[in-house]
């Protein structure tokens, strides 16, 4: 089972969990791929809020692990053109395999100018996805969006975001979508189905694996984005009743309300 803990207790040795927060694993895929159904489910839930993905041009700002899942989902849903934008070239090299037809390295060129060069009307024809918690990412999405466009802000924001150019957003008549609390009966099972049916290939998102003894190195690898790090696994001591699990969820063979043992691994997000 893929079990998503409450209040971020995924690193606890034991915790109780309602069966309503447990999703059956697809036995046809490796457990470490199946666990990506959790973040993918949050992406699917977010995109369900944006109407008419088919035939849209979309800029995805941020090409980390969540940005790459947006790439896969947008391609699967029929977006016409996907533009991946990030500051790190290693991430953009992977992006070309995940869905975007074009990528822009924001550390080397102005992403707004780069998008305008390829659109006659001067901006993306559809919505943008804000990746990360920096004010600049939201302002960049405002600049990238066409008049009357859609902007999806994904991720947990700080309590206040300062210096956001709200008047520019207002003058462009943009529609903003936010996303929290996916549906456990719909979104995560659908994500698991996508992975099991091969509609999306999540294998390349898992870039590093470390034993428990090197957990500090694992966290530093993710924090510093070393060697193109995206999803980083920490493998816990192997037991017959354990499988790999992410930091924000728990894959177990137990069901119901019984406490579960530690899992083999977690993804550092």
N, C-alpha and C positions, 0 to 999 in steps of 0.2 A: 504494500500500500504506500501511496504518497500522502503523507500527513503534514498539514501546514499548521504549525504551532500558533498559539495566541500570544500576543505581546512579545514577539521576538525571543522566545525561550528555546530556540533551536539548539543552542549549545549546552543546555542543561543535560545532566546525565539521565534524568528521568522526569517525565511530566505526564499529566493526565490530559486526554484529548477526546472530544466527542467524535463519534463515528461520522457525524455530518461533515467533518473537516478532513475526511480520509477519502482518497480517490484510488481505485484499483490501478495497479501498474499494468502496462501492456507487456506480456511475457515475451513478445517477439523482438523487443529492442533491449539493448544493454541498460542496466539500471542507471548508469550515470547519464545516459541520454534521456531516459524516462523522467528523471528528476527535473529536467529543463522544462517539463510541462508546467511547473509552478510559475516561473517568470514568463513563459510564453502565454500562459493563461491570463496573466495581468495585461499583456500586450493585446491579446484578442479582445478582452473586455473593453479596453480603451478604444480600440478601432471600431468596435460596434457602435460607439457613440457618434462617430463621424459618418454622415450619410454619403452613400454613393462613392465608394472607393474606386470602383471600376472606371478606367479611362482617365483617372486624375494624374496630374504631375505633383509629386510630393518631394519636399526637401526634408531629410532626416538629419537634424542637427545633433551630433554626438554619435560616434560609431563604436561605443563600448559594447558590452555584452547585450544590453537591452536594445541599443540602437541596431545591432545586427539582427536581433529577433524582430524588430520592426521591419527591417529590410525583407526578411523572409516572409513575414505575414503580408506585407503590402504586395509583394510579387505574387503570392498565392491568391490574393484577393483581386488581382487584375489591374493594379495601378499601371498607367501608361509609361511614365518615366519616374524613376526614383533617383534622387541626387543625394549622395552621402557626403556629409560635411564633418570634418574633425580636424584637430590640430596635429594629430599623430599619423605619420605616413604608414607605419606598420598596420594600423587598424584599417586604413583605407585600402591597403593591398588586399586584405581579407574581404573588404566590402564588395569588391568587384566580383567575388564568387558567391555573394549572398543576395544579390538582387539589384543594386544600383547600376544603372547604365552609365552614370557619370559620378565622379568623386571630386571633391574640392578640398585641398589642404589649406585650412584657414590660417596656418602659420606662415604660408608662403604667398598667398594671394587673397584679395578681398572676395569673400564668398558671394556677396551681393552682386558685385560686378561680374563675377564668373557666371552666376545664374542668369543675369540680364543678357549676357552675350549670346545665350542660346535660346532666349525666348523673345519673340518679336514684340510682345506687349511689355517686356521689361521686367517681368517677375514670374514666379511660379504660378501655375494655373490653379493650384489647389492649396491644400493646407500644409502646415509644417509641424514637425514634432520637436519639442524642446527637450534636449537631453542634458541632464545635469542640473545643478542647483544654483548656478551663477546668474546674476542679473543680466550679464551680457548675452547669455544664450537666449533669454526671452526677448531682449531688444533686437538681437539678430533675427529672430523669427518674425518679429514685427516688420523689419526691413525686407525680409525675403517674401513675405506674403503679398499677394496681389490685392487690390481693392476689392472688398467683399469676400475675401478668402476665409479660410478656416485655420485655426491654430490649436493644436493639441498640446497642452502642457502636461508632460508625464513625469512622475516622480514626486516624492514627498517634499514640499517646499518648506523653507524656514517660516517662522511665524510672521515675519515681515520681509518684503522684498523692496529694497530702496532703489531709487534712480531708474525705475521702469518708466519708459516713455509712454505713459498711458494715453496722452493726448494724441500721439501718432497712431496708436492702436484705434482710438475712437474715430479719428478722421478717416482712416481706411475702412471703417465699418466692418471690422473683423469680428468673427465669431470664435470665442475661446471655449475649448472643452477641457475639462479636468477628469481625473479618473482615480477612484479608490474603491476598495472592497469588491473584488470580483465575485461572481456567483459560483459557489462550489459545486452546484448541480449542473452547471452548463459550461462555464469557461475553462476550468481545468480539465474536465473530461474531454472537451473538444480539442484542447491542446495535446492531450495524450493521444487522441485519435490521429491528429495531423502527423505526429511523430511516428506512430505505429504504421500508418499508411504510406509513409515516405513523402508526404506532401512538402515537408520541410526537413532539411538536413542540419541538425543542431550539433553534429559531432565536432565541427571546426571551432565552435565557441569555447569548448573545453581545451585550454591551451597548456595548462601545467598541472602536475600531480606531485604531491609531497607526502612522505610518511609523517605520522604524528610527531615524531622527534624533531622534525624541521618545521613545525607550525609557525614559528616566528619568521623564518625565511619565506614561508608561503604568504603571510600577511604583508611582508615588506615587498614581495614580488608584485602583489596586486596593487598595493598602495603606490608604489613607484612606477607601475606600468612597465616593468622590465620585460624585455624579450617579447613584446607584443602581447602581454598578459591580458586575458579577458576573464573567463571563468577559471578559478584556481581551486583544485580539489586538495583536501587534506584527508589522507587515508588513515582511518583508525584501525587498531588491531583486528584482524579477521576473525569472525565467528560464523558459524554455520547459519545462524538466524538473522544475519545482518546484511544490509546492502548499502550502497552509497547514498548519501542524502545531502541536500544543500543546507547552508547555514540558516535559511529561513523556513525550512521544512524538514520533515523526517520521513524517510522511507522505511517501513517496518513490515514484518510478516504478521505482527499481531493486529487485531482489530478491536473495536469497542473501547471501553473505558480503562482497560488494564494499563498500568505503567509499562513503558517499553524500554528495552535495554539500549545502551549507546549504539550508535550506528557506525558503519565502516568509515564514512567520510562526510565531508560537508563542502559546499562551495562557498568560497569567500566572495561576497558580492560587493 
